[in-house]
Amino acid sequence: MDDDTDDTPIFALPMDDALAAQLLAWSAYLQHQKRVSDHTHKAYLTDLEGFLSHLQQQRGEEASLAM
């Protein structure tokens, strides 16, 4: 499913709209400009989701660009 207009959330984590938009843009960049493999793309997103989850647990607040 390579739909450039798909705005389905990448992560189930709560986050502000600005961060969500940046993550969608970064994901599209990885897929369409860098042309990383599907496995690499999934690994990057999985690692980032784990990091953001850790930040949220440590800070006790929703993920945002201001973190």
KOLVO-402692 format. One record per residue: residue number from 1; residue in three letters; x, y, z of N, C-alpha, C in turn. Coordinates in nm, 2 decimals. Example, Ala and Ser with C-alpha at 12.3 -4.5 7.8 and 13.67 -1.06 7.14 Angstrom:
2
<rec><i>1</i><aa>ALA</aa><n_X>1.32</n_X><n_Y>-0.57</n_Y><n_Z>0.78</n_Z><ca_X>1.23</ca_X><ca_Y>-0.45</ca_Y><ca_Z>0.78</ca_Z><c_X>1.32</c_X><c_Y>-0.33</c_Y><c_Z>0.78</c_Z></rec>
<rec><i>2</i><aa>SER</aa><n_X>1.28</n_X><n_Y>-0.22</n_Y><n_Z>0.71</n_Z><ca_X>1.37</ca_X><ca_Y>-0.11</ca_Y><ca_Z>0.71</ca_Z><c_X>1.29</c_X><c_Y>0.00</c_Y><c_Z>0.79</c_Z></rec>
***
This chain:
67
<rec><i>1</i><aa>MET</aa><n_X>0.08</n_X><n_Y>-0.12</n_Y><n_Z>0.00</n_Z><ca_X>0.00</ca_X><ca_Y>0.00</ca_Y><ca_Z>0.00</ca_Z><c_X>0.09</c_X><c_Y>0.12</c_Y><c_Z>0.00</c_Z></rec>
<rec><i>2</i><aa>ASP</aa><n_X>0.12</n_X><n_Y>0.17</n_Y><n_Z>-0.11</n_Z><ca_X>0.21</ca_X><ca_Y>0.29</ca_Y><ca_Z>-0.13</ca_Z><c_X>0.12</c_X><c_Y>0.41</c_Y><c_Z>-0.17</c_Z></rec>
<rec><i>3</i><aa>ASP</aa><n_X>0.03</n_X><n_Y>0.46</n_Y><n_Z>-0.08</n_Z><ca_X>-0.06</ca_X><ca_Y>0.57</ca_Y><ca_Z>-0.11</ca_Z><c_X>0.00</c_X><c_Y>0.69</c_Y><c_Z>-0.05</c_Z></rec>
<rec><i>4</i><aa>ASP</aa><n_X>0.04</n_X><n_Y>0.79</n_Y><n_Z>-0.13</n_Z><ca_X>0.11</ca_X><ca_Y>0.91</ca_Y><ca_Z>-0.08</ca_Z><c_X>0.01</c_X><c_Y>1.00</c_Y><c_Z>0.00</c_Z></rec>
<rec><i>5</i><aa>THR</aa><n_X>-0.12</n_X><n_Y>0.98</n_Y><n_Z>-0.01</n_Z><ca_X>-0.22</ca_X><ca_Y>1.06</ca_Y><ca_Z>0.06</ca_Z><c_X>-0.27</c_X><c_Y>0.99</c_Y><c_Z>0.19</c_Z></rec>
<rec><i>6</i><aa>ASP</aa><n_X>-0.21</n_X><n_Y>0.88</n_Y><n_Z>0.22</n_Z><ca_X>-0.25</ca_X><ca_Y>0.80</ca_Y><ca_Z>0.34</ca_Z><c_X>-0.20</c_X><c_Y>0.88</c_Y><c_Z>0.46</c_Z></rec>
<rec><i>7</i><aa>ASP</aa><n_X>-0.29</n_X><n_Y>0.92</n_Y><n_Z>0.55</n_Z><ca_X>-0.25</ca_X><ca_Y>0.99</ca_Y><ca_Z>0.67</ca_Z><c_X>-0.28</c_X><c_Y>0.91</c_Y><c_Z>0.79</c_Z></rec>
<rec><i>8</i><aa>THR</aa><n_X>-0.28</n_X><n_Y>0.77</n_Y><n_Z>0.78</n_Z><ca_X>-0.30</ca_X><ca_Y>0.68</ca_Y><ca_Z>0.89</ca_Z><c_X>-0.19</c_X><c_Y>0.70</c_Y><c_Z>0.99</c_Z></rec>
<rec><i>9</i><aa>PRO</aa><n_X>-0.22</n_X><n_Y>0.71</n_Y><n_Z>1.12</n_Z><ca_X>-0.11</ca_X><ca_Y>0.73</ca_Y><ca_Z>1.22</ca_Z><c_X>-0.01</c_X><c_Y>0.62</c_Y><c_Z>1.21</c_Z></rec>
<rec><i>10</i><aa>ILE</aa><n_X>0.12</n_X><n_Y>0.65</n_Y><n_Z>1.22</n_Z><ca_X>0.23</ca_X><ca_Y>0.56</ca_Y><ca_Z>1.22</ca_Z><c_X>0.23</c_X><c_Y>0.48</c_Y><c_Z>1.35</c_Z></rec>
<rec><i>11</i><aa>PHE</aa><n_X>0.21</n_X><n_Y>0.55</n_Y><n_Z>1.46</n_Z><ca_X>0.22</ca_X><ca_Y>0.49</ca_Y><ca_Z>1.59</ca_Z><c_X>0.09</c_X><c_Y>0.50</c_Y><c_Z>1.66</c_Z></rec>
<rec><i>12</i><aa>ALA</aa><n_X>0.07</n_X><n_Y>0.41</n_Y><n_Z>1.76</n_Z><ca_X>-0.05</ca_X><ca_Y>0.41</ca_Y><ca_Z>1.84</ca_Z><c_X>-0.03</c_X><c_Y>0.51</c_Y><c_Z>1.96</c_Z></rec>
<rec><i>13</i><aa>LEU</aa><n_X>0.09</n_X><n_Y>0.56</n_Y><n_Z>1.98</n_Z><ca_X>0.13</ca_X><ca_Y>0.64</ca_Y><ca_Z>2.09</ca_Z><c_X>0.06</c_X><c_Y>0.78</c_Y><c_Z>2.08</c_Z></rec>
<rec><i>14</i><aa>PRO</aa><n_X>0.01</n_X><n_Y>0.84</n_Y><n_Z>2.19</n_Z><ca_X>-0.04</ca_X><ca_Y>0.97</ca_Y><ca_Z>2.18</ca_Z><c_X>0.07</c_X><c_Y>1.07</c_Y><c_Z>2.15</c_Z></rec>
<rec><i>15</i><aa>MET</aa><n_X>0.05</n_X><n_Y>1.16</n_Y><n_Z>2.06</n_Z><ca_X>0.15</ca_X><ca_Y>1.27</ca_Y><ca_Z>2.03</ca_Z><c_X>0.08</c_X><c_Y>1.39</c_Y><c_Z>1.97</c_Z></rec>
<rec><i>16</i><aa>ASP</aa><n_X>0.14</n_X><n_Y>1.50</n_Y><n_Z>1.97</n_Z><ca_X>0.08</ca_X><ca_Y>1.62</ca_Y><ca_Z>1.92</ca_Z><c_X>0.08</c_X><c_Y>1.62</c_Y><c_Z>1.77</c_Z></rec>
<rec><i>17</i><aa>ASP</aa><n_X>0.00</n_X><n_Y>1.70</n_Y><n_Z>1.71</n_Z><ca_X>-0.02</ca_X><ca_Y>1.70</ca_Y><ca_Z>1.56</ca_Z><c_X>0.11</c_X><c_Y>1.73</c_Y><c_Z>1.49</c_Z></rec>
<rec><i>18</i><aa>ALA</aa><n_X>0.19</n_X><n_Y>1.82</n_Y><n_Z>1.54</n_Z><ca_X>0.31</ca_X><ca_Y>1.86</ca_Y><ca_Z>1.47</ca_Z><c_X>0.41</c_X><c_Y>1.75</c_Y><c_Z>1.46</c_Z></rec>
<rec><i>19</i><aa>LEU</aa><n_X>0.43</n_X><n_Y>1.67</n_Y><n_Z>1.57</n_Z><ca_X>0.52</ca_X><ca_Y>1.56</ca_Y><ca_Z>1.57</ca_Z><c_X>0.46</c_X><c_Y>1.45</c_Y><c_Z>1.47</c_Z></rec>
<rec><i>20</i><aa>ALA</aa><n_X>0.33</n_X><n_Y>1.42</n_Y><n_Z>1.48</n_Z><ca_X>0.27</ca_X><ca_Y>1.32</ca_Y><ca_Z>1.39</ca_Z><c_X>0.30</c_X><c_Y>1.36</c_Y><c_Z>1.24</c_Z></rec>
<rec><i>21</i><aa>ALA</aa><n_X>0.28</n_X><n_Y>1.49</n_Y><n_Z>1.21</n_Z><ca_X>0.31</ca_X><ca_Y>1.53</ca_Y><ca_Z>1.07</ca_Z><c_X>0.45</c_X><c_Y>1.51</c_Y><c_Z>1.03</c_Z></rec>
<rec><i>22</i><aa>GLN</aa><n_X>0.54</n_X><n_Y>1.54</n_Y><n_Z>1.12</n_Z><ca_X>0.69</ca_X><ca_Y>1.53</ca_Y><ca_Z>1.09</ca_Z><c_X>0.72</c_X><c_Y>1.38</c_Y><c_Z>1.07</c_Z></rec>
<rec><i>23</i><aa>LEU</aa><n_X>0.66</n_X><n_Y>1.29</n_Y><n_Z>1.15</n_Z><ca_X>0.69</ca_X><ca_Y>1.15</ca_Y><ca_Z>1.14</ca_Z><c_X>0.63</c_X><c_Y>1.09</c_Y><c_Z>1.01</c_Z></rec>
<rec><i>24</i><aa>LEU</aa><n_X>0.52</n_X><n_Y>1.14</n_Y><n_Z>0.97</n_Z><ca_X>0.46</ca_X><ca_Y>1.10</ca_Y><ca_Z>0.84</ca_Z><c_X>0.55</c_X><c_Y>1.14</c_Y><c_Z>0.72</c_Z></rec>
<rec><i>25</i><aa>ALA</aa><n_X>0.60</n_X><n_Y>1.27</n_Y><n_Z>0.73</n_Z><ca_X>0.69</ca_X><ca_Y>1.32</ca_Y><ca_Z>0.63</ca_Z><c_X>0.82</c_X><c_Y>1.24</c_Y><c_Z>0.62</c_Z></rec>
<rec><i>26</i><aa>TRP</aa><n_X>0.88</n_X><n_Y>1.21</n_Y><n_Z>0.74</n_Z><ca_X>1.00</ca_X><ca_Y>1.13</ca_Y><ca_Z>0.75</ca_Z><c_X>0.98</c_X><c_Y>0.99</c_Y><c_Z>0.69</c_Z></rec>
<rec><i>27</i><aa>SER</aa><n_X>0.87</n_X><n_Y>0.93</n_Y><n_Z>0.73</n_Z><ca_X>0.84</ca_X><ca_Y>0.80</ca_Y><ca_Z>0.68</ca_Z><c_X>0.83</c_X><c_Y>0.80</c_Y><c_Z>0.52</c_Z></rec>
<rec><i>28</i><aa>ALA</aa><n_X>0.76</n_X><n_Y>0.90</n_Y><n_Z>0.47</n_Z><ca_X>0.75</ca_X><ca_Y>0.91</ca_Y><ca_Z>0.32</ca_Z><c_X>0.88</c_X><c_Y>0.93</c_Y><c_Z>0.26</c_Z></rec>
<rec><i>29</i><aa>TYR</aa><n_X>0.97</n_X><n_Y>1.01</n_Y><n_Z>0.32</n_Z><ca_X>1.10</ca_X><ca_Y>1.04</ca_Y><ca_Z>0.27</ca_Z><c_X>1.18</c_X><c_Y>0.91</c_Y><c_Z>0.26</c_Z></rec>
<rec><i>30</i><aa>LEU</aa><n_X>1.18</n_X><n_Y>0.83</n_Y><n_Z>0.37</n_Z><ca_X>1.25</ca_X><ca_Y>0.70</ca_Y><ca_Z>0.37</ca_Z><c_X>1.21</c_X><c_Y>0.61</c_Y><c_Z>0.26</c_Z></rec>
<rec><i>31</i><aa>GLN</aa><n_X>1.07</n_X><n_Y>0.60</n_Y><n_Z>0.24</n_Z><ca_X>1.02</ca_X><ca_Y>0.51</ca_Y><ca_Z>0.14</ca_Z><c_X>1.04</c_X><c_Y>0.56</c_Y><c_Z>0.00</c_Z></rec>
<rec><i>32</i><aa>HIS</aa><n_X>1.02</n_X><n_Y>0.69</n_Y><n_Z>-0.03</n_Z><ca_X>1.01</ca_X><ca_Y>0.73</ca_Y><ca_Z>-0.17</ca_Z><c_X>1.14</c_X><c_Y>0.80</c_Y><c_Z>-0.22</c_Z></rec>
<rec><i>33</i><aa>GLN</aa><n_X>1.21</n_X><n_Y>0.87</n_Y><n_Z>-0.13</n_Z><ca_X>1.33</ca_X><ca_Y>0.93</ca_Y><ca_Z>-0.17</ca_Z><c_X>1.46</c_X><c_Y>0.85</c_Y><c_Z>-0.14</c_Z></rec>
<rec><i>34</i><aa>LYS</aa><n_X>1.47</n_X><n_Y>0.80</n_Y><n_Z>-0.02</n_Z><ca_X>1.58</ca_X><ca_Y>0.71</ca_Y><ca_Z>0.01</ca_Z><c_X>1.56</c_X><c_Y>0.57</c_Y><c_Z>-0.04</c_Z></rec>
<rec><i>35</i><aa>ARG</aa><n_X>1.44</n_X><n_Y>0.53</n_Y><n_Z>-0.06</n_Z><ca_X>1.40</ca_X><ca_Y>0.40</ca_Y><ca_Z>-0.11</ca_Z><c_X>1.46</c_X><c_Y>0.29</c_Y><c_Z>-0.03</c_Z></rec>
<rec><i>36</i><aa>VAL</aa><n_X>1.45</n_X><n_Y>0.30</n_Y><n_Z>0.10</n_Z><ca_X>1.49</ca_X><ca_Y>0.19</ca_Y><ca_Z>0.19</ca_Z><c_X>1.40</c_X><c_Y>0.07</c_Y><c_Z>0.18</c_Z></rec>
<rec><i>37</i><aa>SER</aa><n_X>1.46</n_X><n_Y>-0.04</n_Y><n_Z>0.21</n_Z><ca_X>1.38</ca_X><ca_Y>-0.17</ca_Y><ca_Z>0.20</ca_Z><c_X>1.26</c_X><c_Y>-0.16</c_Y><c_Z>0.30</c_Z></rec>
<rec><i>38</i><aa>ASP</aa><n_X>1.16</n_X><n_Y>-0.24</n_Y><n_Z>0.28</n_Z><ca_X>1.05</ca_X><ca_Y>-0.25</ca_Y><ca_Z>0.37</ca_Z><c_X>1.09</c_X><c_Y>-0.29</c_Y><c_Z>0.51</c_Z></rec>
<rec><i>39</i><aa>HIS</aa><n_X>1.19</n_X><n_Y>-0.38</n_Y><n_Z>0.51</n_Z><ca_X>1.24</ca_X><ca_Y>-0.43</ca_Y><ca_Z>0.64</ca_Z><c_X>1.31</c_X><c_Y>-0.31</c_Y><c_Z>0.72</c_Z></rec>
<rec><i>40</i><aa>THR</aa><n_X>1.39</n_X><n_Y>-0.24</n_Y><n_Z>0.65</n_Z><ca_X>1.46</ca_X><ca_Y>-0.13</ca_Y><ca_Z>0.71</ca_Z><c_X>1.36</c_X><c_Y>-0.02</c_Y><c_Z>0.75</c_Z></rec>
<rec><i>41</i><aa>HIS</aa><n_X>1.26</n_X><n_Y>0.01</n_Y><n_Z>0.67</n_Z><ca_X>1.16</ca_X><ca_Y>0.11</ca_Y><ca_Z>0.71</ca_Z><c_X>1.09</c_X><c_Y>0.07</c_Y><c_Z>0.84</c_Z></rec>
<rec><i>42</i><aa>LYS</aa><n_X>1.05</n_X><n_Y>-0.06</n_Y><n_Z>0.84</n_Z><ca_X>0.98</ca_X><ca_Y>-0.11</ca_Y><ca_Z>0.96</ca_Z><c_X>1.07</c_X><c_Y>-0.10</c_Y><c_Z>1.08</c_Z></rec>
<rec><i>43</i><aa>ALA</aa><n_X>1.19</n_X><n_Y>-0.14</n_Y><n_Z>1.07</n_Z><ca_X>1.29</ca_X><ca_Y>-0.14</ca_Y><ca_Z>1.18</ca_Z><c_X>1.31</c_X><c_Y>0.00</c_Y><c_Z>1.23</c_Z></rec>
<rec><i>44</i><aa>TYR</aa><n_X>1.33</n_X><n_Y>0.10</n_Y><n_Z>1.14</n_Z><ca_X>1.34</ca_X><ca_Y>0.24</ca_Y><ca_Z>1.18</ca_Z><c_X>1.22</c_X><c_Y>0.29</c_Y><c_Z>1.26</c_Z></rec>
<rec><i>45</i><aa>LEU</aa><n_X>1.10</n_X><n_Y>0.26</n_Y><n_Z>1.21</n_Z><ca_X>0.98</ca_X><ca_Y>0.30</ca_Y><ca_Z>1.28</ca_Z><c_X>0.96</c_X><c_Y>0.23</c_Y><c_Z>1.41</c_Z></rec>
<rec><i>46</i><aa>THR</aa><n_X>1.00</n_X><n_Y>0.10</n_Y><n_Z>1.42</n_Z><ca_X>0.99</ca_X><ca_Y>0.02</ca_Y><ca_Z>1.54</ca_Z><c_X>1.08</c_X><c_Y>0.08</c_Y><c_Z>1.65</c_Z></rec>
<rec><i>47</i><aa>ASP</aa><n_X>1.20</n_X><n_Y>0.11</n_Y><n_Z>1.61</n_Z><ca_X>1.30</ca_X><ca_Y>0.17</ca_Y><ca_Z>1.70</ca_Z><c_X>1.26</c_X><c_Y>0.31</c_Y><c_Z>1.75</c_Z></rec>
<rec><i>48</i><aa>LEU</aa><n_X>1.21</n_X><n_Y>0.39</n_Y><n_Z>1.66</n_Z><ca_X>1.16</ca_X><ca_Y>0.52</ca_Y><ca_Z>1.70</ca_Z><c_X>1.04</c_X><c_Y>0.51</c_Y><c_Z>1.79</c_Z></rec>
<rec><i>49</i><aa>GLU</aa><n_X>0.95</n_X><n_Y>0.42</n_Y><n_Z>1.76</n_Z><ca_X>0.83</ca_X><ca_Y>0.41</ca_Y><ca_Z>1.85</ca_Z><c_X>0.88</c_X><c_Y>0.37</c_Y><c_Z>1.99</c_Z></rec>
<rec><i>50</i><aa>GLY</aa><n_X>0.97</n_X><n_Y>0.28</n_Y><n_Z>2.00</n_Z><ca_X>1.03</ca_X><ca_Y>0.24</ca_Y><ca_Z>2.13</ca_Z><c_X>1.09</c_X><c_Y>0.36</c_Y><c_Z>2.20</c_Z></rec>
<rec><i>51</i><aa>PHE</aa><n_X>1.16</n_X><n_Y>0.44</n_Y><n_Z>2.13</n_Z><ca_X>1.23</ca_X><ca_Y>0.55</ca_Y><ca_Z>2.19</ca_Z><c_X>1.12</c_X><c_Y>0.66</c_Y><c_Z>2.24</c_Z></rec>
<rec><i>52</i><aa>LEU</aa><n_X>1.02</n_X><n_Y>0.68</n_Y><n_Z>2.16</n_Z><ca_X>0.92</ca_X><ca_Y>0.78</ca_Y><ca_Z>2.19</ca_Z><c_X>0.84</c_X><c_Y>0.73</c_Y><c_Z>2.31</c_Z></rec>
<rec><i>53</i><aa>SER</aa><n_X>0.81</n_X><n_Y>0.60</n_Y><n_Z>2.32</n_Z><ca_X>0.74</ca_X><ca_Y>0.54</ca_Y><ca_Z>2.43</ca_Z><c_X>0.82</c_X><c_Y>0.55</c_Y><c_Z>2.56</c_Z></rec>
<rec><i>54</i><aa>HIS</aa><n_X>0.95</n_X><n_Y>0.53</n_Y><n_Z>2.55</n_Z><ca_X>1.04</ca_X><ca_Y>0.55</ca_Y><ca_Z>2.67</ca_Z><c_X>1.04</c_X><c_Y>0.70</c_Y><c_Z>2.71</c_Z></rec>
<rec><i>55</i><aa>LEU</aa><n_X>1.05</n_X><n_Y>0.79</n_Y><n_Z>2.62</n_Z><ca_X>1.04</ca_X><ca_Y>0.93</ca_Y><ca_Z>2.66</ca_Z><c_X>0.91</c_X><c_Y>0.97</c_Y><c_Z>2.73</c_Z></rec>
<rec><i>56</i><aa>GLN</aa><n_X>0.80</n_X><n_Y>0.91</n_Y><n_Z>2.67</n_Z><ca_X>0.67</ca_X><ca_Y>0.94</ca_Y><ca_Z>2.74</ca_Z><c_X>0.66</c_X><c_Y>0.89</c_Y><c_Z>2.88</c_Z></rec>
<rec><i>57</i><aa>GLN</aa><n_X>0.72</n_X><n_Y>0.77</n_Y><n_Z>2.90</n_Z><ca_X>0.71</ca_X><ca_Y>0.71</ca_Y><ca_Z>3.03</ca_Z><c_X>0.80</c_X><c_Y>0.79</c_Y><c_Z>3.13</c_Z></rec>
<rec><i>58</i><aa>GLN</aa><n_X>0.92</n_X><n_Y>0.83</n_Y><n_Z>3.08</n_Z><ca_X>1.01</ca_X><ca_Y>0.91</ca_Y><ca_Z>3.17</ca_Z><c_X>0.96</c_X><c_Y>1.04</c_Y><c_Z>3.20</c_Z></rec>
<rec><i>59</i><aa>ARG</aa><n_X>0.90</n_X><n_Y>1.11</n_Y><n_Z>3.10</n_Z><ca_X>0.85</ca_X><ca_Y>1.25</ca_Y><ca_Z>3.12</ca_Z><c_X>0.71</c_X><c_Y>1.26</c_Y><c_Z>3.17</c_Z></rec>
<rec><i>60</i><aa>GLY</aa><n_X>0.63</n_X><n_Y>1.15</n_Y><n_Z>3.15</n_Z><ca_X>0.49</ca_X><ca_Y>1.15</ca_Y><ca_Z>3.19</ca_Z><c_X>0.40</c_X><c_Y>1.25</c_Y><c_Z>3.11</c_Z></rec>
<rec><i>61</i><aa>GLU</aa><n_X>0.44</n_X><n_Y>1.27</n_Y><n_Z>2.98</n_Z><ca_X>0.36</ca_X><ca_Y>1.35</ca_Y><ca_Z>2.90</ca_Z><c_X>0.36</c_X><c_Y>1.30</c_Y><c_Z>2.75</c_Z></rec>
<rec><i>62</i><aa>GLU</aa><n_X>0.26</n_X><n_Y>1.35</n_Y><n_Z>2.68</n_Z><ca_X>0.25</ca_X><ca_Y>1.31</ca_Y><ca_Z>2.54</ca_Z><c_X>0.37</c_X><c_Y>1.36</c_Y><c_Z>2.46</c_Z></rec>
<rec><i>63</i><aa>ALA</aa><n_X>0.41</n_X><n_Y>1.28</n_Y><n_Z>2.36</n_Z><ca_X>0.52</ca_X><ca_Y>1.31</ca_Y><ca_Z>2.28</ca_Z><c_X>0.50</c_X><c_Y>1.43</c_Y><c_Z>2.19</c_Z></rec>
<rec><i>64</i><aa>SER</aa><n_X>0.60</n_X><n_Y>1.52</n_Y><n_Z>2.18</n_Z><ca_X>0.58</ca_X><ca_Y>1.64</ca_Y><ca_Z>2.10</ca_Z><c_X>0.72</c_X><c_Y>1.68</c_Y><c_Z>2.05</c_Z></rec>
<rec><i>65</i><aa>LEU</aa><n_X>0.72</n_X><n_Y>1.78</n_Y><n_Z>1.96</n_Z><ca_X>0.85</ca_X><ca_Y>1.83</ca_Y><ca_Z>1.91</ca_Z><c_X>0.93</c_X><c_Y>1.90</c_Y><c_Z>2.02</c_Z></rec>
<rec><i>66</i><aa>ALA</aa><n_X>0.85</n_X><n_Y>1.95</n_Y><n_Z>2.12</n_Z><ca_X>0.92</ca_X><ca_Y>2.03</ca_Y><ca_Z>2.23</ca_Z><c_X>0.99</c_X><c_Y>1.94</c_Y><c_Z>2.33</c_Z></rec>
<rec><i>67</i><aa>MET</aa><n_X>0.97</n_X><n_Y>1.81</n_Y><n_Z>2.32</n_Z><ca_X>1.04</ca_X><ca_Y>1.72</ca_Y><ca_Z>2.42</ca_Z><c_X>1.18</c_X><c_Y>1.74</c_Y><c_Z>2.40</c_Z></rec>
***
